[in-house]
Amino acid sequence: MGILRLAVGIMGNVAALSLYCAPIITFTRVIRKRNTEEFSCIPYIISLLACLIYAFYGTPVVSYGWENLPVVTIDGIGTILESSFIIIYICFAPLKEKVRVAAITLLMIMSFFLVVLVAVFAYHDHHHRKLFVGCVGVVSAAVMYGSPLVAVKTVLKTKSVEFMPFYLSFFTLLSSILWTIFGLMNLDFFLASPGIIGCILGIIQLGLYFSYCKRDIKEEPNNWDIEKNEDKTKVEMQLNH
């Protein structure tokens, strides 16, 4: 069972790494255009907090030994990636947005250190530390998995999924499934429950994506036909003259 759980943990790491790397496409666009456009930074800030909490949860300070080593490794990498995305966003965001994002990020980091201090100094055994940090982790992970839904307003307004990246929703679902299995194999509620929430929210996000993605596909040929008709009209006018 230990080897099987480790194998599932490794697969979960791969899926989670894909989830954390998915925004690279988005931020490549931000760097290229030197503009954050309609993209929101909130999902990345929430993800940073969740990564910090679960990286701490997986250490021997909270867990029993290194039973949750896969959690530490992937969330450590996630912390680095999410921090990079936030820095890039701040660099290219309007001044007002820079201040807002920086303030929220600072608040999240302070919240993490508060959790660490409470866990270390208020609780003196692994059971209560896991209970406290795990509860905070469940809340932060649930918000992280649902954070791409902040783009729903933009999707509904623009009738387009341009600002709700597909891979972010897809890997949310895949990662959630694997980490749910990983947590259930060790009867770890604090690892399994966020995955269950992530599965539900991931399905909702993908459903929304495919619903509006079809509209985008249908609209493109019409736009193309209009452009062709306009070009054809211009050519005919020139020949008549």
Summary of the structure (lengths in Angstrom):
residues: 241
radius of gyration: 21.9
end to end distance: 82.0
largest distance: 89.9
contacts: 763
relative contact order: 0.12
helix: 85%
strand: 0%
